[in-house]
Amino acid sequence: MQTSLENDRMAKLKKYMGDVLEKTDRPESYLIAVLHRAQNLFGYLSREVMDEIALTMNIPTSHIWGVATFYHYFKLKPQGKHSIAICLGTACYVKGAGDILRTIKKELKIGIGETTEDGFFSLHEARCLGACGLAPVVMIDDKIYGELTNQKIIEIINGYRKRDQKSKEG
């Protein structure tokens, strides 16, 4: 059963798809834009959302699934409140990104592509975050943290936890 928030999000997505259908006779050419809109609204692309896109835009579900799984940007599972992307590019890896990754996995008790039980963090890998001079780096949400050590990444993670706890209390 959908909540009123989910119904509101679905209504927004249907309106967007309706606008697309009004301006083109080739809706599949707008599929990536529609998937982006859906993910922005729902946080990830659920089976139900992809089925609705298929039905509304008259595009086979298999095609939508193929596009959603091809591009790493699209998430097929609910994501945490905060997204941690660890750079595993050459510069970061040479400077210890593998150790940082092991520390993050141990601290959060999750692997790459997973979300913590409390729904607070999701962990992803990146090939390059464009901050090689600060290697090793992670990006949490939209913020880059560089020159990491195992201790520093634990402090950063705990900082997010403390800020969240304060916002819940205040």
C-alpha positions as CSV (number, residue, x, y, z in Angstrom):
1,M,0.0,0.0,0.0
2,Q,1.4,3.4,-1.0
3,T,1.7,6.3,1.4
4,S,0.4,9.7,0.5
5,L,4.0,10.8,0.0
6,E,4.6,8.0,-2.4
7,N,1.4,8.8,-4.2
8,D,2.5,12.5,-4.5
9,R,5.8,11.4,-5.9
10,M,4.2,9.1,-8.4
11,A,1.8,11.9,-9.5
12,K,4.8,14.1,-10.1
13,L,6.5,11.4,-12.1
14,K,3.4,10.8,-14.2
15,K,3.0,14.5,-14.9
16,Y,6.7,14.6,-16.1
17,M,6.1,11.6,-18.3
18,G,2.9,13.2,-19.6
19,D,4.8,16.3,-20.5
20,V,7.4,14.2,-22.3
21,L,4.8,12.3,-24.3
22,E,3.2,15.6,-25.4
23,K,6.4,16.9,-27.0
24,T,7.7,13.8,-28.7
25,D,6.6,10.7,-30.6
26,R,9.8,8.9,-29.5
27,P,9.5,8.7,-25.7
28,E,12.4,6.2,-25.5
29,S,14.7,9.1,-26.3
30,Y,13.7,10.6,-23.0
31,L,14.1,7.4,-20.9
32,I,17.3,8.4,-19.1
33,A,15.8,11.8,-18.2
34,V,12.7,10.1,-16.9
35,L,14.8,7.6,-14.9
36,H,16.7,10.5,-13.4
37,R,13.5,12.2,-12.4
38,A,12.2,9.0,-10.9
39,Q,15.3,8.4,-8.9
40,N,15.3,12.0,-7.7
41,L,11.7,11.6,-6.5
42,F,12.0,8.2,-4.9
43,G,15.7,7.9,-4.0
44,Y,16.1,4.8,-6.1
45,L,14.4,2.9,-9.0
46,S,12.0,0.3,-7.6
47,R,10.5,-2.4,-9.7
48,E,7.1,-0.7,-9.3
49,V,8.4,2.6,-10.5
50,M,10.1,1.0,-13.5
51,D,6.9,-0.9,-14.3
52,E,4.9,2.4,-14.2
53,I,7.4,4.1,-16.5
54,A,7.1,1.1,-18.9
55,L,3.3,1.3,-18.9
56,T,3.0,5.1,-19.2
57,M,5.7,5.5,-21.9
58,N,4.9,2.2,-23.7
59,I,8.5,1.0,-23.4
60,P,9.3,-2.6,-22.6
61,T,10.2,-3.2,-19.0
62,S,13.2,-5.2,-20.1
63,H,14.5,-2.2,-22.0
64,I,14.1,0.1,-18.9
65,W,15.8,-2.5,-16.7
66,G,18.7,-2.8,-19.2
67,V,19.2,1.0,-19.2
68,A,18.9,1.2,-15.4
69,T,21.4,-1.6,-14.8
70,F,23.8,-0.3,-17.4
71,Y,24.5,3.1,-15.9
72,H,26.1,3.0,-12.5
73,Y,24.3,6.2,-11.5
74,F,21.0,4.5,-11.1
75,K,20.3,2.7,-7.8
76,L,18.0,-0.3,-7.7
77,K,17.8,-0.5,-3.9
78,P,16.9,2.1,-1.2
79,Q,19.9,4.3,-0.4
80,G,21.1,5.6,3.0
81,K,20.6,9.1,4.1
82,H,24.3,9.7,3.3
83,S,26.1,8.2,0.3
84,I,29.8,7.4,0.8
85,A,31.8,7.0,-2.5
86,I,35.3,5.8,-2.1
87,C,37.7,6.5,-4.9
88,L,39.6,3.4,-6.1
89,G,41.4,5.1,-8.9
90,T,45.1,4.5,-9.3
91,A,46.3,7.5,-7.3
92,C,44.0,6.8,-4.4
93,Y,44.6,3.1,-4.5
94,V,48.4,3.5,-4.4
95,K,48.0,5.9,-1.5
96,G,46.0,3.5,0.6
97,A,42.4,3.5,-0.6
98,G,42.2,-0.3,-0.1
99,D,43.0,0.1,3.6
100,I,40.5,2.9,3.9
101,L,37.8,0.8,2.2
102,R,38.4,-2.1,4.7
103,T,38.1,0.4,7.6
104,I,34.8,1.7,6.3
105,K,33.4,-1.7,5.7
106,K,34.4,-2.8,9.2
107,E,33.1,0.4,10.8
108,L,29.7,0.3,9.0
109,K,29.4,-3.5,8.8
110,I,28.5,-3.3,5.1
111,G,30.1,-3.9,1.7
112,I,30.1,-1.9,-1.5
113,G,26.6,-1.4,-2.9
114,E,25.0,-1.9,0.5
115,T,23.2,0.3,3.1
116,T,23.6,0.2,6.8
117,E,20.8,-1.4,8.8
118,D,19.8,2.0,10.2
119,G,19.5,3.4,6.7
120,F,22.1,6.1,7.5
121,F,25.0,5.2,5.1
122,S,25.3,3.6,1.7
123,L,28.7,2.6,0.4
124,H,29.8,2.9,-3.3
125,E,33.0,2.7,-5.2
126,A,34.2,5.3,-7.7
127,R,36.9,5.0,-10.3
128,C,38.0,8.7,-9.9
129,L,36.6,11.6,-8.0
130,G,38.9,14.1,-9.6
131,A,40.8,14.9,-6.4
132,C,44.0,12.9,-7.1
133,G,46.2,15.4,-5.3
134,L,44.3,14.7,-2.1
135,A,44.5,10.9,-2.4
136,P,43.1,8.8,-0.9
137,V,39.6,10.5,-1.0
138,V,36.0,9.7,-0.3
139,M,33.0,11.8,-1.2
140,I,30.1,11.8,1.3
141,D,27.1,13.2,-0.4
142,D,28.6,16.2,-2.3
143,K,31.6,16.8,0.0
144,I,35.2,15.5,-0.8
145,Y,37.4,14.4,2.1
146,G,41.0,13.9,1.3
147,E,44.4,12.8,2.7
148,L,42.6,10.1,4.6
149,T,43.9,7.8,7.2
150,N,42.0,4.9,8.9
151,Q,41.5,7.1,12.0
152,K,40.4,10.1,10.0
153,I,37.7,8.3,8.1
154,I,36.3,6.9,11.4
155,E,36.2,10.4,12.8
156,I,34.4,11.7,9.7
157,I,31.8,8.9,9.9
158,N,31.3,9.5,13.6
159,G,30.9,13.2,12.9
160,Y,28.0,12.4,10.6
161,R,26.5,10.2,13.3
162,K,26.8,12.8,16.0
163,R,25.2,15.5,13.7
164,D,22.3,13.3,13.0
165,Q,21.8,12.4,16.6
166,K,21.9,16.2,17.5
167,S,19.3,17.0,14.8
168,K,17.0,14.2,16.1
169,E,17.3,15.6,19.7
170,G,17.0,19.3,18.8
